[in-house]
Amino acid sequence: MQRRIALKRLTASDLTLFEWQFRNRNAGNQKSINLNAAVFIDELFPSLPDAASELNDRLPLDLNIYGPGHAGLHNLQRKILKGPAYKNWRLDGEYINSPETDPERYNILEPDDLAIFEFRGRIVPSSATLILISQNVDVDRPVYRALLPILGRRSMATISVDQLQLISNALEDREHPFHELTLDAELEDAALGGVKGVVALRRRPGRKVSRDELKHARELAEQVGRSGEESIFRHLDRQKRDGVITDFSWEAEANAVAAYDFLVILNTNVSVAVDVKATNGQFDRSLHVSVAELTEMTQQRRYDLYRVFELTDASAKLRIAENVGDFASEILQTIGRLRPGVQVDSISIAPGILAFGPAVTLSDPPGEESESVG
């Protein structure tokens, strides 16, 4: 699942979305933030215009605002819309007032301040996080200086997770809301039951995870898992048509509690159980493996782990750890020494301890259509 993140330089007319700015800055009557079509549509949501036409080009949006400075979450309901005369789409809905607990929060914003948007939604945006970075707030200046070279002369541009992570790693201020953009690894791990993710989130100063946020992370992890399986279905389908393998079946599609996702028949007539572990992040995120899967790995049939990573709507990467039965046996022997009545349900594995092969890119060649998925 592709993360849709954009960096925007705010203009005086963009600032009119904030009521104080509209009342005190002679910048016209726009009352909205422009979302440049070349970025918002062409790069982030290319299918949006057709889908939005059914909604009269008015899309409700759950908006979470952080900043400027250390200012915390301000949740609002707004809209993204496109009027008949608009060149670009706009974040609109009504003025944004500073919260009662921080009545001058948005007054400090000026033209050329920066906004980072992360939109969520596959075809149309349904929610967004907006982080405001002010050149006049001391704690924002290191982030502002780091973001400027990425934007260059452009008014709006996409920004990658890797670029965000580099800035986050270098930022000494661990309380800055910019780090909200790099929490996906911790949230993914916590959503999948990992201790590492929970501990990392607890160590974030003042950071609490809401039930809705954790629920969203779990839903996203499930979607990523499904998309990872679909990408492997297409990969195996191509291999079958090209004669690389004899046949395969999608076991998890027929049986949701199967201990592996695919059964692959090699040209040597050997059957291989394949379990897909997918993430939209980097390869080295933890693998979550159930004890049922570990047990299946120790059976006579060969069992391979397929690590799908950097998963987007258009492509992904794949590395394979073959025949992991001996590794599983070692883990199960350790678990078996626990006292009676203690049951381990799953474990987390650092991918680097397994013998994964080289990475290959998974993508659908232009114009190619695989057999129906699902």
ZAMARBA-101650 format. One record per residue (C-alpha): residue in three letters; x, z, y. Coordinates in nm, 3 decimals. Each point is the difference from the previous one (the first is absolute). Example, Ala and Ser with C-alpha at 12.3 -4.5 7.8 and 13.67 -1.06 7.14 Angstrom:
ZAMARBA-101650
rec residuo: ALA	c1: 1.230	c3: 0.780	c2: -0.450
rec residuo: SER	c1: 0.137	c3: -0.066	c2: 0.344
END
This chain:
ZAMARBA-101650
rec residuo: MET	c1: 0.000	c3: 0.000	c2: 0.000
rec residuo: GLN	c1: 0.154	c3: -0.116	c2: 0.323
rec residuo: ARG	c1: 0.036	c3: 0.253	c2: 0.281
rec residuo: ARG	c1: -0.125	c3: -0.157	c2: 0.323
rec residuo: ILE	c1: 0.205	c3: 0.146	c2: 0.284
rec residuo: ALA	c1: 0.052	c3: -0.142	c2: 0.348
rec residuo: LEU	c1: 0.189	c3: 0.104	c2: 0.311
rec residuo: LYS	c1: -0.153	c3: -0.077	c2: 0.341
rec residuo: ARG	c1: 0.122	c3: 0.026	c2: 0.356
rec residuo: LEU	c1: -0.288	c3: 0.141	c2: 0.204
rec residuo: THR	c1: -0.101	c3: -0.179	c2: 0.319
rec residuo: ALA	c1: -0.181	c3: 0.148	c2: 0.297
rec residuo: SER	c1: -0.322	c3: -0.165	c2: -0.120
rec residuo: ASP	c1: 0.050	c3: 0.147	c2: -0.350
rec residuo: LEU	c1: 0.016	c3: 0.346	c2: 0.153
rec residuo: THR	c1: -0.352	c3: -0.038	c2: 0.141
rec residuo: LEU	c1: -0.132	c3: 0.100	c2: -0.342
rec residuo: PHE	c1: 0.090	c3: 0.356	c2: 0.108
rec residuo: GLU	c1: -0.252	c3: 0.116	c2: 0.259
rec residuo: TRP	c1: 0.248	c3: 0.180	c2: 0.229
rec residuo: GLN	c1: 0.214	c3: -0.314	c2: 0.009
rec residuo: PHE	c1: -0.304	c3: -0.216	c2: 0.080
rec residuo: ARG	c1: -0.106	c3: 0.230	c2: 0.284
rec residuo: ASN	c1: 0.347	c3: 0.040	c2: 0.150
rec residuo: ARG	c1: 0.178	c3: -0.329	c2: -0.063
rec residuo: ASN	c1: -0.112	c3: -0.322	c2: 0.165
rec residuo: ALA	c1: 0.033	c3: -0.212	c2: -0.313
rec residuo: GLY	c1: -0.334	c3: -0.179	c2: -0.037
rec residuo: ASN	c1: -0.302	c3: 0.067	c2: -0.217
rec residuo: GLN	c1: 0.127	c3: -0.085	c2: -0.348
rec residuo: LYS	c1: -0.057	c3: 0.351	c2: -0.144
rec residuo: SER	c1: 0.169	c3: -0.094	c2: -0.328
rec residuo: ILE	c1: 0.337	c3: -0.066	c2: -0.164
rec residuo: ASN	c1: 0.077	c3: -0.362	c2: -0.080
rec residuo: LEU	c1: 0.101	c3: -0.070	c2: -0.360
rec residuo: ASN	c1: 0.190	c3: -0.326	c2: 0.022
rec residuo: ALA	c1: -0.153	c3: -0.253	c2: -0.240
rec residuo: ALA	c1: 0.342	c3: -0.141	c2: -0.095
rec residuo: VAL	c1: 0.083	c3: 0.337	c2: -0.155
rec residuo: PHE	c1: -0.331	c3: 0.173	c2: -0.074
rec residuo: ILE	c1: -0.159	c3: -0.305	c2: -0.165
rec residuo: ASP	c1: 0.280	c3: -0.237	c2: -0.099
rec residuo: GLU	c1: 0.226	c3: 0.266	c2: -0.152
rec residuo: LEU	c1: -0.214	c3: 0.304	c2: -0.080
rec residuo: PHE	c1: -0.359	c3: -0.111	c2: -0.071
rec residuo: PRO	c1: -0.013	c3: -0.379	c2: -0.049
rec residuo: SER	c1: -0.339	c3: 0.017	c2: -0.176
rec residuo: LEU	c1: -0.160	c3: 0.218	c2: 0.265
rec residuo: PRO	c1: -0.168	c3: -0.268	c2: 0.219
rec residuo: ASP	c1: -0.217	c3: -0.130	c2: -0.285
rec residuo: ALA	c1: -0.086	c3: 0.349	c2: -0.126
rec residuo: ALA	c1: -0.067	c3: 0.137	c2: 0.348
rec residuo: SER	c1: -0.246	c3: -0.276	c2: 0.086
rec residuo: GLU	c1: -0.252	c3: 0.170	c2: -0.229
rec residuo: LEU	c1: 0.040	c3: 0.316	c2: 0.212
rec residuo: ASN	c1: -0.037	c3: -0.186	c2: 0.332
rec residuo: ASP	c1: 0.372	c3: 0.048	c2: 0.058
rec residuo: ARG	c1: -0.047	c3: 0.375	c2: 0.050
rec residuo: LEU	c1: 0.190	c3: 0.219	c2: -0.246
rec residuo: PRO	c1: -0.048	c3: 0.380	c2: -0.006
rec residuo: LEU	c1: 0.333	c3: 0.182	c2: -0.013
rec residuo: ASP	c1: 0.100	c3: 0.358	c2: -0.082
rec residuo: LEU	c1: 0.287	c3: 0.057	c2: 0.245
rec residuo: ASN	c1: 0.263	c3: 0.274	c2: -0.030
rec residuo: ILE	c1: 0.214	c3: 0.037	c2: 0.313
rec residuo: TYR	c1: 0.331	c3: 0.188	c2: 0.020
rec residuo: GLY	c1: 0.217	c3: 0.047	c2: 0.310
rec residuo: PRO	c1: 0.126	c3: -0.048	c2: 0.252
rec residuo: GLY	c1: 0.267	c3: 0.255	c2: -0.075
rec residuo: HIS	c1: -0.089	c3: 0.264	c2: -0.257
rec residuo: ALA	c1: -0.375	c3: -0.029	c2: 0.063
rec residuo: GLY	c1: -0.177	c3: 0.026	c2: -0.335
rec residuo: LEU	c1: -0.293	c3: -0.171	c2: -0.165
rec residuo: HIS	c1: -0.287	c3: -0.121	c2: 0.220
rec residuo: ASN	c1: -0.267	c3: -0.164	c2: -0.218
rec residuo: LEU	c1: -0.251	c3: -0.241	c2: 0.151
rec residuo: GLN	c1: -0.243	c3: -0.269	c2: -0.107
rec residuo: ARG	c1: 0.057	c3: -0.330	c2: 0.178
rec residuo: LYS	c1: -0.038	c3: -0.374	c2: -0.062
rec residuo: ILE	c1: 0.212	c3: -0.308	c2: -0.030
rec residuo: LEU	c1: -0.183	c3: -0.296	c2: 0.146
rec residuo: LYS	c1: 0.037	c3: -0.353	c2: 0.131
rec residuo: GLY	c1: -0.228	c3: -0.132	c2: 0.271
rec residuo: PRO	c1: -0.079	c3: -0.372	c2: 0.029
rec residuo: ALA	c1: 0.234	c3: -0.038	c2: 0.298
rec residuo: TYR	c1: 0.283	c3: 0.216	c2: -0.141
rec residuo: LYS	c1: 0.323	c3: -0.163	c2: -0.114
rec residuo: ASN	c1: 0.104	c3: 0.315	c2: -0.185
rec residuo: TRP	c1: -0.176	c3: 0.274	c2: -0.192
rec residuo: ARG	c1: -0.032	c3: 0.335	c2: 0.173
rec residuo: LEU	c1: -0.006	c3: 0.369	c2: -0.080
rec residuo: ASP	c1: -0.311	c3: 0.104	c2: 0.186
rec residuo: GLY	c1: -0.312	c3: 0.209	c2: -0.043
rec residuo: GLU	c1: -0.001	c3: 0.222	c2: 0.309
rec residuo: TYR	c1: 0.251	c3: 0.185	c2: 0.214
rec residuo: ILE	c1: 0.240	c3: 0.240	c2: -0.165
rec residuo: ASN	c1: 0.010	c3: 0.334	c2: 0.176
rec residuo: SER	c1: 0.271	c3: 0.258	c2: -0.050
rec residuo: PRO	c1: -0.117	c3: 0.277	c2: -0.236
rec residuo: GLU	c1: -0.133	c3: 0.316	c2: 0.158
rec residuo: THR	c1: 0.292	c3: 0.201	c2: -0.139
rec residuo: ASP	c1: 0.250	c3: -0.235	c2: 0.171
rec residuo: PRO	c1: -0.186	c3: -0.140	c2: 0.304
rec residuo: GLU	c1: 0.297	c3: -0.193	c2: 0.147
rec residuo: ARG	c1: 0.132	c3: -0.141	c2: -0.327
rec residuo: TYR	c1: -0.035	c3: -0.373	c2: 0.074
rec residuo: ASN	c1: 0.061	c3: 0.021	c2: 0.377
rec residuo: ILE	c1: 0.377	c3: -0.038	c2: -0.034
rec residuo: LEU	c1: -0.021	c3: -0.343	c2: -0.162
rec residuo: GLU	c1: 0.140	c3: -0.291	c2: 0.200
rec residuo: PRO	c1: 0.037	c3: -0.377	c2: -0.043
rec residuo: ASP	c1: 0.281	c3: -0.090	c2: -0.244
rec residuo: ASP	c1: -0.060	c3: 0.313	c2: -0.208
rec residuo: LEU	c1: -0.028	c3: -0.079	c2: -0.370
rec residuo: ALA	c1: -0.274	c3: 0.028	c2: -0.260
rec residuo: ILE	c1: 0.047	c3: -0.016	c2: -0.376
rec residuo: PHE	c1: -0.309	c3: -0.100	c2: -0.197
rec residuo: GLU	c1: -0.042	c3: 0.035	c2: -0.374
rec residuo: PHE	c1: -0.321	c3: -0.166	c2: -0.113
rec residuo: ARG	c1: -0.162	c3: 0.072	c2: -0.337
rec residuo: GLY	c1: -0.231	c3: -0.237	c2: -0.180
rec residuo: ARG	c1: 0.055	c3: -0.302	c2: -0.222
rec residuo: ILE	c1: -0.209	c3: -0.270	c2: 0.169
rec residuo: VAL	c1: -0.117	c3: 0.176	c2: 0.317
rec residuo: PRO	c1: 0.140	c3: 0.317	c2: 0.157
rec residuo: SER	c1: -0.210	c3: 0.309	c2: -0.067
rec residuo: SER	c1: 0.233	c3: 0.266	c2: 0.140
rec residuo: ALA	c1: 0.317	c3: 0.019	c2: 0.204
rec residuo: THR	c1: 0.272	c3: 0.238	c2: 0.108
rec residuo: LEU	c1: 0.121	c3: -0.041	c2: 0.358
rec residuo: ILE	c1: 0.321	c3: 0.169	c2: 0.112
rec residuo: LEU	c1: 0.068	c3: -0.007	c2: 0.375
rec residuo: ILE	c1: 0.363	c3: 0.005	c2: 0.116
rec residuo: SER	c1: 0.063	c3: 0.077	c2: 0.367
rec residuo: GLN	c1: 0.322	c3: -0.088	c2: 0.179
rec residuo: ASN	c1: -0.058	c3: 0.303	c2: 0.227
rec residuo: VAL	c1: -0.029	c3: 0.266	c2: -0.272
rec residuo: ASP	c1: 0.333	c3: 0.151	c2: -0.105
rec residuo: VAL	c1: -0.077	c3: 0.024	c2: -0.371
rec residuo: ASP	c1: -0.123	c3: -0.362	c2: -0.004
rec residuo: ARG	c1: 0.309	c3: -0.155	c2: 0.156
rec residuo: PRO	c1: 0.213	c3: -0.024	c2: -0.319
rec residuo: VAL	c1: -0.289	c3: -0.177	c2: -0.177
rec residuo: TYR	c1: -0.065	c3: -0.222	c2: 0.302
rec residuo: ARG	c1: 0.365	c3: -0.109	c2: 0.014
rec residuo: ALA	c1: 0.005	c3: -0.073	c2: -0.374
rec residuo: LEU	c1: -0.319	c3: -0.208	c2: 0.013
rec residuo: LEU	c1: 0.085	c3: -0.217	c2: 0.302
rec residuo: PRO	c1: 0.254	c3: -0.226	c2: -0.180
rec residuo: ILE	c1: -0.257	c3: -0.067	c2: -0.274
rec residuo: LEU	c1: -0.259	c3: -0.114	c2: 0.251
rec residuo: GLY	c1: 0.242	c3: -0.190	c2: 0.222
rec residuo: ARG	c1: -0.182	c3: -0.214	c2: 0.256
rec residuo: ARG	c1: -0.319	c3: -0.019	c2: -0.206
rec residuo: SER	c1: -0.317	c3: 0.183	c2: 0.097
rec residuo: MET	c1: -0.096	c3: 0.072	c2: -0.364
rec residuo: ALA	c1: 0.182	c3: -0.036	c2: -0.332
rec residuo: THR	c1: -0.024	c3: 0.119	c2: -0.358
rec residuo: ILE	c1: 0.241	c3: 0.271	c2: -0.106
rec residuo: SER	c1: 0.116	c3: 0.067	c2: -0.355
rec residuo: VAL	c1: -0.002	c3: 0.324	c2: -0.196
rec residuo: ASP	c1: 0.379	c3: -0.027	c2: -0.034
rec residuo: GLN	c1: 0.040	c3: -0.017	c2: 0.379
rec residuo: LEU	c1: -0.226	c3: 0.303	c2: 0.041
rec residuo: GLN	c1: 0.189	c3: 0.193	c2: -0.265
rec residuo: LEU	c1: 0.336	c3: -0.064	c2: 0.166
rec residuo: ILE	c1: -0.133	c3: 0.137	c2: 0.328
rec residuo: SER	c1: -0.160	c3: 0.297	c2: -0.175
rec residuo: ASN	c1: 0.322	c3: 0.084	c2: -0.183
rec residuo: ALA	c1: 0.200	c3: -0.003	c2: 0.325
rec residuo: LEU	c1: -0.255	c3: 0.201	c2: 0.199
rec residuo: GLU	c1: 0.114	c3: 0.361	c2: 0.026
rec residuo: ASP	c1: -0.341	c3: 0.117	c2: 0.124
rec residuo: ARG	c1: -0.177	c3: 0.068	c2: -0.331
rec residuo: GLU	c1: -0.326	c3: 0.095	c2: 0.175
rec residuo: HIS	c1: -0.045	c3: -0.334	c2: 0.170
rec residuo: PRO	c1: -0.323	c3: -0.178	c2: -0.105
rec residuo: PHE	c1: 0.202	c3: -0.318	c2: -0.058
rec residuo: HIS	c1: 0.071	c3: 0.143	c2: -0.347
rec residuo: GLU	c1: -0.367	c3: -0.051	c2: -0.085
rec residuo: LEU	c1: 0.094	c3: -0.363	c2: -0.064
rec residuo: THR	c1: 0.250	c3: 0.091	c2: -0.271
rec residuo: LEU	c1: -0.212	c3: 0.247	c2: -0.197
rec residuo: ASP	c1: -0.135	c3: -0.259	c2: -0.244
rec residuo: ALA	c1: 0.264	c3: 0.075	c2: -0.266
rec residuo: GLU	c1: -0.075	c3: 0.373	c2: 0.009
rec residuo: LEU	c1: -0.377	c3: -0.057	c2: 0.004
rec residuo: GLU	c1: 0.023	c3: -0.247	c2: -0.289
rec residuo: ASP	c1: 0.200	c3: 0.247	c2: -0.207
rec residuo: ALA	c1: -0.235	c3: 0.288	c2: 0.081
rec residuo: ALA	c1: -0.305	c3: -0.215	c2: -0.078
rec residuo: LEU	c1: 0.147	c3: -0.078	c2: -0.342
rec residuo: GLY	c1: 0.064	c3: 0.368	c2: -0.071
rec residuo: GLY	c1: 0.369	c3: 0.008	c2: 0.090
rec residuo: VAL	c1: 0.163	c3: 0.329	c2: 0.103
rec residuo: LYS	c1: 0.259	c3: -0.180	c2: 0.213
rec residuo: GLY	c1: -0.262	c3: -0.146	c2: 0.233
rec residuo: VAL	c1: -0.189	c3: 0.328	c2: 0.038
rec residuo: VAL	c1: 0.317	c3: 0.194	c2: 0.082
rec residuo: ALA	c1: 0.111	c3: -0.264	c2: 0.253
rec residuo: LEU	c1: -0.337	c3: 0.011	c2: 0.176
rec residuo: ARG	c1: 0.001	c3: 0.380	c2: 0.011
rec residuo: ARG	c1: 0.341	c3: -0.007	c2: 0.168
rec residuo: ARG	c1: -0.123	c3: -0.218	c2: 0.286
rec residuo: PRO	c1: -0.031	c3: 0.238	c2: 0.300
rec residuo: GLY	c1: -0.365	c3: 0.050	c2: 0.090
rec residuo: ARG	c1: -0.112	c3: -0.282	c2: -0.233
rec residuo: LYS	c1: -0.318	c3: 0.059	c2: -0.197
rec residuo: VAL	c1: -0.161	c3: -0.247	c2: -0.240
rec residuo: SER	c1: -0.377	c3: -0.024	c2: 0.021
rec residuo: ARG	c1: -0.223	c3: -0.051	c2: -0.303
rec residuo: ASP	c1: -0.097	c3: -0.341	c2: 0.134
rec residuo: GLU	c1: 0.364	c3: -0.099	c2: 0.046
rec residuo: LEU	c1: 0.091	c3: 0.098	c2: -0.355
rec residuo: LYS	c1: -0.312	c3: -0.174	c2: -0.128
rec residuo: HIS	c1: 0.103	c3: -0.315	c2: 0.186
rec residuo: ALA	c1: 0.350	c3: 0.024	c2: -0.148
rec residuo: ARG	c1: -0.145	c3: 0.028	c2: -0.350
rec residuo: GLU	c1: -0.228	c3: -0.297	c2: 0.058
rec residuo: LEU	c1: 0.293	c3: -0.201	c2: 0.136
rec residuo: ALA	c1: 0.217	c3: 0.093	c2: -0.300
rec residuo: GLU	c1: -0.278	c3: -0.117	c2: -0.230
rec residuo: GLN	c1: -0.031	c3: -0.328	c2: 0.191
rec residuo: VAL	c1: 0.376	c3: -0.052	c2: -0.012
rec residuo: GLY	c1: 0.000	c3: 0.069	c2: -0.375
rec residuo: ARG	c1: -0.276	c3: -0.253	c2: -0.052
rec residuo: SER	c1: 0.173	c3: -0.259	c2: 0.218
rec residuo: GLY	c1: 0.323	c3: 0.057	c2: -0.191
rec residuo: GLU	c1: -0.175	c3: -0.070	c2: -0.329
rec residuo: GLU	c1: -0.158	c3: -0.313	c2: 0.148
rec residuo: SER	c1: 0.340	c3: -0.128	c2: 0.110
rec residuo: ILE	c1: 0.137	c3: 0.054	c2: -0.351
rec residuo: PHE	c1: -0.307	c3: -0.176	c2: -0.148
rec residuo: ARG	c1: 0.084	c3: -0.307	c2: 0.209
rec residuo: HIS	c1: 0.370	c3: 0.030	c2: -0.091
rec residuo: LEU	c1: -0.074	c3: 0.017	c2: -0.372
rec residuo: ASP	c1: -0.255	c3: -0.279	c2: 0.029
rec residuo: ARG	c1: 0.269	c3: -0.227	c2: 0.147
rec residuo: GLN	c1: 0.247	c3: 0.105	c2: -0.269
rec residuo: LYS	c1: -0.254	c3: -0.086	c2: -0.271
rec residuo: ARG	c1: -0.071	c3: -0.343	c2: 0.152
rec residuo: ASP	c1: 0.374	c3: -0.064	c2: 0.037
rec residuo: GLY	c1: 0.066	c3: 0.097	c2: -0.362
rec residuo: VAL	c1: 0.211	c3: 0.304	c2: 0.087
rec residuo: ILE	c1: -0.234	c3: 0.225	c2: -0.204
rec residuo: THR	c1: -0.252	c3: -0.080	c2: -0.272
rec residuo: ASP	c1: -0.295	c3: 0.205	c2: 0.123
rec residuo: PHE	c1: -0.106	c3: 0.321	c2: 0.174
rec residuo: SER	c1: -0.304	c3: 0.221	c2: 0.049
rec residuo: TRP	c1: -0.099	c3: 0.230	c2: 0.286
rec residuo: GLU	c1: -0.063	c3: 0.318	c2: -0.198
rec residuo: ALA	c1: -0.074	c3: 0.229	c2: 0.298
rec residuo: GLU	c1: -0.271	c3: -0.236	c2: 0.122
rec residuo: ALA	c1: -0.189	c3: 0.046	c2: -0.327
rec residuo: ASN	c1: 0.084	c3: 0.370	c2: -0.046
rec residuo: ALA	c1: 0.067	c3: 0.211	c2: 0.310
rec residuo: VAL	c1: 0.168	c3: 0.276	c2: -0.206
rec residuo: ALA	c1: 0.238	c3: -0.231	c2: -0.185
rec residuo: ALA	c1: 0.356	c3: 0.134	c2: -0.015
rec residuo: TYR	c1: 0.139	c3: -0.332	c2: 0.127
rec residuo: ASP	c1: -0.131	c3: -0.279	c2: 0.222
rec residuo: PHE	c1: 0.092	c3: -0.320	c2: -0.184
rec residuo: LEU	c1: 0.091	c3: -0.108	c2: -0.351
rec residuo: VAL	c1: 0.239	c3: -0.294	c2: 0.006
rec residuo: ILE	c1: 0.081	c3: -0.221	c2: -0.299
rec residuo: LEU	c1: 0.350	c3: -0.146	c2: 0.029
rec residuo: ASN	c1: 0.097	c3: -0.337	c2: -0.146
rec residuo: THR	c1: 0.174	c3: 0.191	c2: -0.280
rec residuo: ASN	c1: -0.345	c3: 0.141	c2: -0.092
rec residuo: VAL	c1: 0.111	c3: 0.348	c2: 0.112
rec residuo: SER	c1: -0.269	c3: 0.196	c2: 0.186
rec residuo: VAL	c1: 0.099	c3: 0.197	c2: 0.309
rec residuo: ALA	c1: -0.210	c3: 0.267	c2: 0.173
rec residuo: VAL	c1: 0.035	c3: -0.025	c2: 0.379
rec residuo: ASP	c1: -0.088	c3: 0.273	c2: 0.250
rec residuo: VAL	c1: -0.015	c3: -0.101	c2: 0.367
rec residuo: LYS	c1: 0.110	c3: 0.249	c2: 0.268
rec residuo: ALA	c1: -0.075	c3: -0.143	c2: 0.344
rec residuo: THR	c1: 0.074	c3: 0.103	c2: 0.357
rec residuo: ASN	c1: -0.018	c3: -0.174	c2: 0.334
rec residuo: GLY	c1: 0.321	c3: 0.182	c2: 0.092
rec residuo: GLN	c1: 0.358	c3: -0.020	c2: -0.116
rec residuo: PHE	c1: 0.121	c3: -0.013	c2: -0.359
rec residuo: ASP	c1: 0.135	c3: 0.356	c2: 0.000
rec residuo: ARG	c1: -0.333	c3: 0.178	c2: 0.049
rec residuo: SER	c1: -0.079	c3: 0.234	c2: -0.290
rec residuo: LEU	c1: -0.163	c3: -0.136	c2: -0.315
rec residuo: HIS	c1: -0.292	c3: 0.204	c2: -0.131
rec residuo: VAL	c1: -0.032	c3: -0.009	c2: -0.378
rec residuo: SER	c1: -0.257	c3: 0.183	c2: -0.210
rec residuo: VAL	c1: 0.088	c3: 0.182	c2: -0.321
rec residuo: ALA	c1: -0.239	c3: -0.235	c2: -0.180
rec residuo: GLU	c1: 0.215	c3: -0.289	c2: 0.123
rec residuo: LEU	c1: 0.319	c3: 0.181	c2: -0.103
rec residuo: THR	c1: -0.144	c3: 0.053	c2: -0.347
rec residuo: GLU	c1: -0.092	c3: -0.367	c2: -0.031
rec residuo: MET	c1: 0.352	c3: -0.095	c2: 0.104
rec residuo: THR	c1: 0.139	c3: 0.173	c2: -0.311
rec residuo: GLN	c1: -0.208	c3: -0.204	c2: -0.244
rec residuo: GLN	c1: 0.155	c3: -0.284	c2: -0.197
rec residuo: ARG	c1: -0.112	c3: -0.270	c2: 0.244
rec residuo: ARG	c1: 0.238	c3: -0.086	c2: 0.284
rec residuo: TYR	c1: -0.118	c3: 0.142	c2: 0.334
rec residuo: ASP	c1: 0.115	c3: -0.135	c2: 0.340
rec residuo: LEU	c1: -0.054	c3: 0.142	c2: 0.349
rec residuo: TYR	c1: -0.075	c3: -0.258	c2: 0.271
rec residuo: ARG	c1: 0.082	c3: 0.132	c2: 0.347
rec residuo: VAL	c1: -0.194	c3: -0.200	c2: 0.261
rec residuo: PHE	c1: 0.113	c3: 0.085	c2: 0.353
rec residuo: GLU	c1: -0.016	c3: -0.125	c2: 0.358
rec residuo: LEU	c1: -0.349	c3: -0.115	c2: -0.091
rec residuo: THR	c1: -0.187	c3: -0.195	c2: 0.269
rec residuo: ASP	c1: -0.302	c3: -0.228	c2: -0.005
rec residuo: ALA	c1: 0.229	c3: -0.302	c2: -0.045
rec residuo: SER	c1: 0.289	c3: 0.114	c2: -0.219
rec residuo: ALA	c1: 0.180	c3: 0.281	c2: -0.179
rec residuo: LYS	c1: 0.325	c3: 0.075	c2: -0.178
rec residuo: LEU	c1: 0.041	c3: 0.091	c2: -0.365
rec residuo: ARG	c1: 0.268	c3: 0.182	c2: -0.200
rec residuo: ILE	c1: -0.034	c3: 0.072	c2: -0.370
rec residuo: ALA	c1: 0.133	c3: 0.290	c2: -0.210
rec residuo: GLU	c1: -0.013	c3: -0.115	c2: -0.361
rec residuo: ASN	c1: -0.056	c3: 0.208	c2: -0.311
rec residuo: VAL	c1: -0.025	c3: 0.348	c2: 0.156
rec residuo: GLY	c1: -0.089	c3: 0.174	c2: -0.327
rec residuo: ASP	c1: 0.325	c3: 0.201	c2: -0.032
rec residuo: PHE	c1: -0.039	c3: 0.131	c2: 0.355
rec residuo: ALA	c1: -0.360	c3: 0.104	c2: -0.073
rec residuo: SER	c1: 0.106	c3: 0.179	c2: -0.321
rec residuo: GLU	c1: 0.255	c3: 0.205	c2: 0.192
rec residuo: ILE	c1: -0.260	c3: 0.106	c2: 0.258
rec residuo: LEU	c1: -0.260	c3: 0.086	c2: -0.265
rec residuo: GLN	c1: 0.252	c3: 0.217	c2: -0.188
rec residuo: THR	c1: 0.060	c3: 0.199	c2: 0.320
rec residuo: ILE	c1: -0.374	c3: 0.036	c2: 0.064
rec residuo: GLY	c1: -0.052	c3: 0.106	c2: -0.360
rec residuo: ARG	c1: 0.211	c3: 0.313	c2: 0.054
rec residuo: LEU	c1: -0.252	c3: 0.146	c2: 0.242
rec residuo: ARG	c1: -0.193	c3: 0.304	c2: -0.122
rec residuo: PRO	c1: -0.332	c3: -0.056	c2: -0.180
rec residuo: GLY	c1: -0.293	c3: -0.040	c2: 0.233
rec residuo: VAL	c1: 0.201	c3: -0.182	c2: 0.269
rec residuo: GLN	c1: -0.083	c3: -0.370	c2: 0.022
rec residuo: VAL	c1: 0.186	c3: -0.252	c2: 0.216
rec residuo: ASP	c1: -0.225	c3: -0.288	c2: 0.103
rec residuo: SER	c1: 0.243	c3: -0.223	c2: 0.189
rec residuo: ILE	c1: 0.352	c3: -0.022	c2: 0.141
rec residuo: SER	c1: 0.171	c3: -0.163	c2: 0.298
rec residuo: ILE	c1: 0.305	c3: -0.217	c2: -0.061
rec residuo: ALA	c1: 0.264	c3: -0.123	c2: 0.244
rec residuo: PRO	c1: 0.025	c3: -0.374	c2: -0.083
rec residuo: GLY	c1: 0.379	c3: 0.007	c2: 0.033
rec residuo: ILE	c1: 0.044	c3: 0.194	c2: -0.327
rec residuo: LEU	c1: -0.149	c3: -0.287	c2: -0.203
rec residuo: ALA	c1: 0.177	c3: -0.328	c2: -0.081
rec residuo: PHE	c1: -0.211	c3: -0.235	c2: 0.212
rec residuo: GLY	c1: 0.097	c3: -0.365	c2: 0.009
rec residuo: PRO	c1: 0.047	c3: -0.214	c2: 0.311
rec residuo: ALA	c1: -0.285	c3: -0.060	c2: 0.244
rec residuo: VAL	c1: -0.210	c3: -0.314	c2: -0.012
rec residuo: THR	c1: -0.255	c3: -0.109	c2: 0.260
rec residuo: LEU	c1: -0.363	c3: -0.037	c2: -0.101
rec residuo: SER	c1: -0.208	c3: -0.239	c2: 0.208
rec residuo: ASP	c1: -0.257	c3: -0.272	c2: -0.051
rec residuo: PRO	c1: 0.146	c3: -0.342	c2: 0.080
rec residuo: PRO	c1: -0.202	c3: -0.183	c2: 0.267
rec residuo: GLY	c1: -0.307	c3: -0.164	c2: -0.147
rec residuo: GLU	c1: 0.032	c3: 0.173	c2: -0.336
rec residuo: GLU	c1: -0.300	c3: 0.181	c2: -0.140
rec residuo: SER	c1: 0.037	c3: 0.222	c2: -0.302
rec residuo: GLU	c1: -0.279	c3: 0.078	c2: -0.240
rec residuo: SER	c1: -0.266	c3: 0.234	c2: 0.136
rec residuo: VAL	c1: 0.118	c3: 0.357	c2: 0.040
rec residuo: GLY	c1: -0.235	c3: 0.277	c2: -0.103
END
